[in-house]
Amino acid sequence: MDYLVAISDQLAPQLRSLRKVRGLNQADLAHKLGVTQSRIAAIERNPVAVSAGQLLALLKVLGVDLVLRDTQAPAGDTSAAPDIPNSSSTGPQGAW
C-alpha cells in the first residue's frame, strides 16, 4: 500500500503507524536500530530532525521503501529516468 507524504507533518504519524502495524514498540525498534527508546520517541515526534540516511535505515527496518515520483515528467515518459547505482552498502551518516 502507498502512503503519500506531501509535508513533513504527515511523516510522524505514518512512522508511528508503521511501527505499530509491525507489532513493534519503541524499545523493540530502538534495539533493531541500535539506538535508545527515547531517540525513537524523538524521531516520531519530529522526524525532520533525522538525517536522510537515518530515515532510510529506519524505513528499512520497518520494511518500507522510499519512492521518489517525478510529478512533473510527462506521463509515460521514462526516457529521462537516470540510472542510479545501488548504494545499499553505505550506512546512515551522522549521529543518531
N, C-alpha and C positions, 0 to 999 in steps of 0.2 A: 504494500500500500504506500502511496506517496503522500507526503505532508508538505505543503507549500509553506515556507518560512520566508516572508517578504520583509519583515522588520525584526530587529534584534529582540524586541519584547516577546515575540512569538517563540523564540528558541527555548527559553527556560521551561515553560510548561510542556513542551514537546520532549525535552530531555528527561524531565521527571516522569512523564507518562511512559516513555520507552523503558526506563529503568524498572518501573513498577510492572509493566507488561512482561518483562523478562524475569520477574519474580525476584528481583534484587533489591535489598535495602541499600542505603547509602554506604554502610560499612562493607557490605559484600562488594559493591562496585569499587570502593576505595582500595580494597585488598587486591582486586584484579588489576588495578592500575598502579599499585604501589604508592598510594597517597593516603592521607588521613580522611576520615569521615567528614571532618569539618571542611576539608578542601572540596569535597563533592558537594556539600551543602552550599558552599560559597559559589561554586560553578553553577549550581542550579538556581541560585538567587540572581547571579549576574554572569551569564555565560560569555558576555563580550569581554570579560576580563581574562579569558584564557587565550593562549596563542592558537593559531590555526593548526599547528602540529598537535597540540594537546587536544584540541577539539576532535581532530581526526582519530587520535588514539582512543578517545572516549567513545566515539561513534563505532569504531571497530569492535570494541569490547561489547557494545550494545547490539552488534550485528546489523549495523545500518550503513548504507553507502551514501556519500555526499555526491549529488549530481548537479553539475552546473549546466543550465539550459540557456542557450542564446535566444533571448526573446525578440531580438531584432533581426535575426537572419531570415531570409525568405523561406517560406515553408517548403520543405523537401530538399533544400539546398545543403548538401553535405560536402560539397567540393572545398569549402573553406575550413573544414574541420582540421585542426592541427593534429599532428602525430605526436602525442605526449608519451614520453618514455615512462615505464613503470618505475616509480621511486619508492616502492614499498619497503626497501631496505633501510631507508632513513627514518630514524625515530623522531619523536617530538623534540622540538627545540625549546629552550628556556626552562625556567624553574616552575614547577607545579605550584 
